[in-house]
Amino acid sequence: MKIITLFFLLLIVSIPTNLQSQSIDNKINEVKPYFTPLEKFDPSRDAGKDIDLTILEAKRSNRRILLDVGGEWCIWCHRLDTMFIKNPEVEKYLHDNFVVVKVNYSKENKNEKTLSRFPKIPGYPHIFVLDKNGKLLISKSSVDFEKGKGHDPKVVLAFLKKWSIKKLDRL
């Protein structure tokens, strides 16, 4: 009887230890991103700091960086966002291959210091693709993506594929 009681006592004492050990292991394996993409253009954000965090995340995840420059005032910026929402395969490709940061340009915050590092922007939305170290690869007007009163998902996807890191480069 003492052996059975001792067995159950040891079993009860060891259960919390095992659960605690599993919890610690899960936290160690959990990787939190340095930068979480924004859903809206936010004039209160510091675009320079966002880009710095994006570079860290791009290096960690071996992705390129896509700067989406525009503002909440910009109808074509909303149309580009809508195109991604309505075309989940394009949105998935975007986020699988790029760390995306929305850089606000508005009366409240033109992010002039940050945007002065890049070529002049002729209109909005405007796209800059950077390598994972933050080096500019291409400056692209979204006018080239337009079709009717929106953006052509096939053209956008072709652009993303052209400027993403090739699968062989990721190995």
C-alpha positions, 0 to 999 in steps of 0.5 A, a space after each residue: 500500500 505504501 508503494 502505491 501511495 508513493 507512486 501516486 504521490 510521485 506521479 502528481 508531483 511530476 505532472 506540473 514539472 512536465 507541463 512547465 517544461 513543455 511550456 518553456 520549450 514552446 516559448 523558446 521555439 516561438 519566433 516573434 517577428 521584429 515588425 508586424 505589417 500595418 493595415 493602414 497608413 498611420 501618420 503617427 508612425 516613424 517610417 524610419 524606425 519601421 523600415 529599420 525593424 523591417 530590415 531586421 525581419 527581412 534578414 531573419 526571414 530571408 525576404 525582400 522589403 516592399 515599401 507601400 507609400 501613400 495615405 488614408 486620403 488616397 483612393 488608389 491606395 485603398 484600391 490596391 489594398 482591396 485588390 490584395 483582399 479580393 485576391 488571396 493568392 496574390 496577398 499570400 505571395 506578397 507576405 510570403 516573399 516580402 516584409 511590407 511596410 506602409 509609409 504614410 505620406 499626408 499633411 499630418 506627416 510627410 515622412 520627408 526625412 525617410 523618403 528623401 533617401 529614395 527617388 522622387 515619388 510622382 504619385 500615390 501609391 508608390 512602391 519601393 522594393 528593397 533587398 533584405 539589407 535595405 538597399 533600393 532595388 526598384 522604384 515603381 509607380 502603381 499606375 503600371 498596375 492599374 486596370 480600369 478603376 482598380 489594379 490588375 492582380 496578374 500584373 501585380 503578381 508578375 511584378 512581385 514574382 520578378 522582384 522576390 528572392 528566388 527559391 534557389 537563393 533561399 537555400 
